[in-house]
Amino acid sequence: MNDFLLRMKSLLGDEFDEFLKFYNSDDFIKGLRVNTLKCLPEKLCSLLDFELKKTPFCDEGFYIPSDVKSIGNNPLHHAGAFYVQEPSATSAVTMLDVHEGDYVLDLCAAPGGKSTQIGAKLNGTGLLWSNEIVRNRANILLSNIERMGISNAVVSNCRPDELCKRLENRFDRILVDAPCSGEGMFRKNDAEREWSIEHVKSCAARQLLILNSAKDALKNGGYMVYSTCTFSKEENEGVISRFLTENPDFELVDSGVTFGRPTLDYARRIFPMDGGEGHFAAKLHKKGEQYSNYSIPKKNNKIDSKILDFYDSIFIDRPFGENIEVIKDKIIVLPQNYNFDVKGLQILRAGVILGEIVKNRIEPHHSAFTTAKKENCKSAVNFDVNSKEIAAYLHGEEIAVSQDVKGYTAVCVNGITTGFGKASNSRLKNKYPKGLRILR
Ligand SMILES: C[S@@+](CC[C@H](N)C(=O)[O-])C[C@H]1O[C@@H](n2cnc3c(N)ncnc32)[C@H](O)[C@@H]1O
């Protein structure tokens, strides 16, 4: 038996044999989370051709049958109706208990499973700040935030210490889904061959550093969830115990959930026997009274009437608000609550790109259409998830539309915005970004 399994045996005692059954099987536990910004669970269940079964870890989480293949190519996935997410990975945001209006920082956010879950909970209110230290992973995070239609997010590519010093006392809730030794993923990718106690210890040290950075950005009275997808006690319990010793102004609190099993009284561990591949999460409270969010002075910046005309020519009721700024060639609608001094920080996106200025003209941006609801689009075409038209659109082809559809037009799958095209003479020119298209 290898060192990893020996440790699991001592951790699990009588339950080890049950764990081994999962470990030795090729069928791993698969799931998805419905994105309530774009679709309700009942609607998704009625549109997919396989059965969804609820998980215990979050209201929007479902198991999918292990033989379901290529779900990422489903048009509803392209439309952001759901996020493919290992079921127990949704537990940490449930424990964070985000409320509408909260300012939430997700410090280790790529590829964005938990950030997009937080974004749905905020439902366009408050602010989501998603940070990822690795640049190419931050780009993937951004693309998922766009696909899931989150209008009130900031995506940054910063070191946690640099970022949190600049954002001192600004957040009601912080998630630290820390880089870890990933033991909960071993069954999937045989990474246990790379397992070593030195790696576990270096992950634990790095996690403590990240938590000690994150604490500065949390308001007094705020809550922080630390989570990993590993089983080792040097990470998880070890990191939480050391953090609490070093920071007496923090306490471990009961998150009120019943999934998985308790550890350190209030933290939760999830093993495959509990219905997920494996997760650990602990909720911390920063003592003190919580003060309310800064009131945002209404900006009186004069917006060029050409920009407003463009906005109104494509969307109804200015769905992303009017906090508009032109940065280089991009017209950006910033989140309403974006009042941060970001000089020197690597910000990839704040809010929604409404359009780009190309040779004195304004062209709409893909993310504006994925974020708007169909009802807010002046022109929209709608196709069924199984239609040949939506398949053609996602492949990058031109599609036939009725004669009366004209100009920039949202393309929807069963009423959910996926992208856009430009219509004339009964044809819709494809504007689905090349990097997102399904290859033949
Ligand atoms: C467990 S993953 C996050 C998964 C993400 N929360 C989700 O739900 O999709 C941890 C992330 O931490 C990032 N990371 C690696 N080293 C880091 C460091 N020193 N500080 C902060 N983040 C780091 C990794 O690039 C990775 O994207």
The ligand as an ORCA input file, in Angstrom:
! r2SCAN-3c Opt
* xyz 0 1
  C      -8.448     24.984     -5.820
  S      -8.043     26.086     -7.080
  C      -9.397     27.178     -7.109
  C     -10.640     26.611     -7.736
  C     -11.754     27.646     -7.840
  N     -12.054     28.249     -6.571
  C     -13.020     27.077     -8.427
  O     -13.962     26.792     -7.693
  O     -13.106     26.958     -9.665
  C      -6.811     27.067     -6.369
  C      -6.317     28.208     -7.206
  O      -5.282     28.881     -6.475
  C      -4.319     29.351     -7.394
  N      -3.020     29.548     -6.708
  C      -1.869     28.876     -6.870
  N      -0.906     29.398     -6.087
  C      -1.441     30.417     -5.422
  C      -0.945     31.348     -4.474
  N       0.298     31.319     -4.045
  N      -1.796     32.288     -4.037
  C      -3.066     32.320     -4.447
  N      -3.591     31.465     -5.332
  C      -2.792     30.521     -5.817
  C      -4.267     28.274     -8.450
  O      -3.767     28.795     -9.665
  C      -5.711     27.816     -8.536
  O      -6.386     28.462     -9.582
*
